[in-house]
Amino acid sequence: MEQVKKKRVKNIRFRKLTERECFRLMGMEDVDIDKLLASDISRSQLYHLAGNSIVVDVLTGIFRTMFIEQNAEKGQSDALF
């Protein structure tokens, strides 16, 4: 197995996403995020909640593609969307 040399890069800073940013990436509205942040849920649990969900826009795109392709083969319109 080939040895991989690791380069050390100095002075790089990483910024951790906030809980709000994580939920926004998942497609949640700010009103709903405010409700979650106002609750007694710990920060780590909020990160878990955001990470254990699926992006609604991505899921919608997947379903749209599936049904459009399926209906195109049958000669139907995409009435679902």
C-alpha positions as CSV (number, residue, x, y, z in Angstrom):
1,M,0.0,0.0,0.0
2,E,1.3,3.4,-0.9
3,Q,2.2,5.8,1.8
4,V,0.4,9.1,1.6
5,K,2.3,12.1,2.8
6,K,0.2,14.6,4.8
7,K,0.9,18.2,4.3
8,R,0.6,20.4,7.3
9,V,-1.1,23.7,6.6
10,K,-0.7,26.3,9.2
11,N,-3.1,29.2,10.1
12,I,-6.3,27.6,8.8
13,R,-9.3,28.2,10.9
14,F,-12.6,26.3,10.6
15,R,-15.9,27.8,11.6
16,K,-18.6,25.5,12.9
17,L,-22.0,26.0,11.5
18,T,-24.6,27.4,13.9
19,E,-27.8,25.4,14.6
20,R,-29.8,28.0,12.7
21,E,-27.5,27.6,9.6
22,C,-27.9,23.8,9.8
23,F,-31.6,24.0,9.9
24,R,-31.6,26.6,7.0
25,L,-29.6,24.2,4.9
26,M,-32.3,21.6,5.6
27,G,-34.9,24.0,4.1
28,M,-36.7,25.0,7.4
29,E,-38.3,28.4,7.8
30,D,-36.9,30.9,10.3
31,V,-40.2,30.8,12.3
32,D,-39.9,27.1,12.9
33,I,-36.2,27.5,13.7
34,D,-37.0,30.1,16.3
35,K,-39.4,27.8,18.0
36,L,-36.8,25.1,18.2
37,L,-34.1,27.4,19.5
38,A,-36.5,28.8,22.2
39,S,-37.2,25.3,23.5
40,D,-35.1,23.5,26.2
41,I,-33.4,21.3,23.6
42,S,-29.6,21.2,24.0
43,R,-27.3,22.5,21.3
44,S,-26.0,19.0,20.5
45,Q,-29.6,17.6,20.2
46,L,-30.4,20.5,17.8
47,Y,-27.5,19.5,15.6
48,H,-28.7,15.9,15.7
49,L,-32.2,17.0,14.7
50,A,-30.9,18.9,11.8
51,G,-28.5,16.1,10.7
52,N,-31.2,13.3,10.9
53,S,-33.5,14.9,8.5
54,I,-33.7,15.1,4.7
55,V,-33.7,18.3,2.6
56,V,-37.3,18.7,1.5
57,D,-36.2,20.5,-1.8
58,V,-34.0,17.5,-2.7
59,L,-36.7,15.0,-1.9
60,T,-39.2,17.0,-4.0
61,G,-36.7,17.1,-6.9
62,I,-36.2,13.3,-6.7
63,F,-40.0,12.6,-6.7
64,R,-40.5,15.2,-9.5
65,T,-37.8,13.5,-11.7
66,M,-39.2,10.0,-10.9
67,F,-42.8,10.9,-11.8
68,I,-41.9,13.0,-14.9
69,E,-39.8,10.2,-16.3
70,Q,-42.5,7.6,-15.4
71,N,-45.3,9.6,-16.9
72,A,-43.3,10.5,-20.0
73,E,-42.9,6.8,-20.7
74,K,-46.6,6.3,-20.4
75,G,-47.4,9.4,-22.4
76,Q,-49.1,11.2,-19.5
77,S,-48.6,14.7,-18.1
78,D,-47.0,15.2,-14.7
79,A,-50.3,16.0,-12.9
80,L,-48.7,15.3,-9.5
81,F,-46.8,18.6,-9.6
